[in-house]
Structures are given as C-alpha cells and as structure tokens.
C-alpha cells in the first residue's frame, strides 16, 4: 500500500487498495501472459518506447489481446503509456522480466501453488493440504515430488535451490571448520548439499537420509558424479517415531528441512537427532527465518511461502522465526551453541547445536 500506514490512508485510497487485492489473481495471470507471450521481452529489447502495432505484428498477436493485457498492466504499474499507441516498461516491469528472485517466485506460484490456492479455506479447516489434489492423491507433496510433471518439478526445485544455493559456500566453511569425517544430510533431497561437501573436502563421507522417491533421485545423481563410494543412502520416514536415525555422525546437517514440518513434528525429529548424536557431534540447522531478513521483499516472499506449505506441501508447516526454532531446539534436549546470521549473500541463518 505504498508504505502508507492505515492512519495515513484515506477511505478512498483504502477502497482502491482493496480493489487491487480483489483483482490480484487476474493481475498475476496478466504478468504470466505478458511474459510468456514475449511482450515484456520485446519491450525491454526495444529499450525505451514501442508501438503497440509493432508488438502485435512482430509477435503475431491480436490488437485486442495485446491491449487488454497492457491496459491491466498499466493499472498495476508494470507498463506506462506514452500515448494511446506507445508503451514502455516501468521499473516494476523490468524486475518482473530480469530479476531472478522474481522469476523463481513467479514460476513457483504459477506452476506449483496457483491452482491449489483456492483450497486455502478448506486447508485451514482440515489441517490438510487440500490443494495438493490438483496433482495427485498424496498425503504430502514430498511423497509425490518425484512423480510431478517436469515443468512443475523444475519450478519446485528452482525455488528450493534459489533460497539455499547462495548460502552453500559460507555454510561449507562453517561446517568444515570442525573437519567432520562422516556427515549426515537429513532431508538431502537431490543430493546437492552432499555433492558440495564431497567437492569441498576430499575425505568426508556422507549419508543422505530421506524418503524413497528423493533417495532414488539422489542416488542417480551420485552415480552420474562418481560419488557412490563416498555417499550412502538411508531410507527413513521421520514422521514415523519408530524409525530411528542411526548413530555415528560427526556432523548432522538439515537445510531448509525443518520448515517442512509442524512445531510438534520438529520436536519429534530433533529428539530423533538427539538420540542418535554423540556429545561431540555438531548439529546444524539452516533456515531462512522470516524475522531475520535484510529486505522487506525477502520477508514478504517467505511469509507467502508459508501458505504454500498450508495448501500444497503438508497442511501444517510454515516458515518459522529464529526465536521459535530456538525454543523447539531446547524442547528436544539440544542447545544452540552458536548462531551464524544471514551467512554469505543469502537469506539464511545457521544454528549450530549440540546435546545438552
């Protein structure tokens, strides 16, 4: 709302802001259409101003189609009319087209979240990810992740990796300062962190613990990289309290993993980690805590991600604050011994924990 407080906002302006919200799903799909039809890129390539007639001719689009999109885009400050027949991109339009964070978020919301988001009310009532039904009949998205269509899967993994990859270089320095010989990667997914560990330290061995679908992908990726002699795989459902994490780790790593669970489930998982860990083992939790971000755009994106968890992922998890996570760590019999806030050029904080 243009950074105006409620007190500063007039009733007329407040009503206008309410209409923006009412039509926001239409605006969102307008952005997707302008991008996918090549209109935004055409305007950017032609730098300053373009004729609407040229857009229609060069992209083989109807005058009607281009104009309805541009008229909505103008209302959303994505384009600006120079006159009735000429338009140019605004700064917002520039970032929609060229900013990686925006691209990743747009694809994730459009491909993964959008169709299921209409189930949000029902999800709140039931505590289940009712929106996931648009993809398949699974209890959580993680059970069906490897079976999703390629486009959906690509958007999911790009979103997941975007919020972690920039943190990896600094995270590796932090973890390997202690020179762990055997590292457990809990919720290892495709194996990206495990491969980074093997590249960083020639002697480390890694165990990836995850569900069978994810392990199959990670194993295939490890084979392609010739790392099966250094990485082993342990199938586990951490929501099953009878399945125990094995002992023997020098370091336990959980990256963007615990936000996939409810508070009670996080305590259960951390207690499982606690029973497996020695007094000397280092336990690392890396999360993008929404209360520890450098920019409002990051906090906004992370709090929006919570509703993906509500509607699609599992129905009961969210992005957490740093203080809440510390409390859950303590409830599990662990203690935070060091905090690394906003490591590298990333959104992430690392909590280094040990047994009490």
Secondary structure as GFF3:
##gff-version 3
##sequence-region A 1 356
A	DSSP	alpha_helix	11	22	.	.	.	ID=ss1
A	DSSP	alpha_helix	24	36	.	.	.	ID=ss2
A	DSSP	alpha_helix	39	45	.	.	.	ID=ss3
A	DSSP	beta_strand	50	51	.	.	.	ID=ss4
A	DSSP	alpha_helix	52	59	.	.	.	ID=ss5
A	DSSP	alpha_helix	63	75	.	.	.	ID=ss6
A	DSSP	beta_strand	79	83	.	.	.	ID=ss7
A	DSSP	beta_strand	86	89	.	.	.	ID=ss8
A	DSSP	alpha_helix	91	98	.	.	.	ID=ss9
A	DSSP	alpha_helix	100	108	.	.	.	ID=ss10
A	DSSP	pi_helix	109	113	.	.	.	ID=ss11
A	DSSP	three_ten_helix	117	119	.	.	.	ID=ss12
A	DSSP	alpha_helix	120	126	.	.	.	ID=ss13
A	DSSP	three_ten_helix	130	134	.	.	.	ID=ss14
A	DSSP	alpha_helix	141	144	.	.	.	ID=ss15
A	DSSP	three_ten_helix	145	147	.	.	.	ID=ss16
A	DSSP	alpha_helix	150	176	.	.	.	ID=ss17
A	DSSP	beta_strand	182	186	.	.	.	ID=ss18
A	DSSP	alpha_helix	192	200	.	.	.	ID=ss19
A	DSSP	beta_strand	205	210	.	.	.	ID=ss20
A	DSSP	alpha_helix	212	224	.	.	.	ID=ss21
A	DSSP	beta_strand	231	235	.	.	.	ID=ss22
A	DSSP	beta_strand	251	255	.	.	.	ID=ss23
A	DSSP	three_ten_helix	258	260	.	.	.	ID=ss24
A	DSSP	alpha_helix	263	276	.	.	.	ID=ss25
A	DSSP	beta_strand	282	287	.	.	.	ID=ss26
A	DSSP	alpha_helix	296	308	.	.	.	ID=ss27
A	DSSP	pi_helix	309	313	.	.	.	ID=ss28
A	DSSP	alpha_helix	322	331	.	.	.	ID=ss29
A	DSSP	beta_strand	334	340	.	.	.	ID=ss30
A	DSSP	beta_strand	349	355	.	.	.	ID=ss31
###
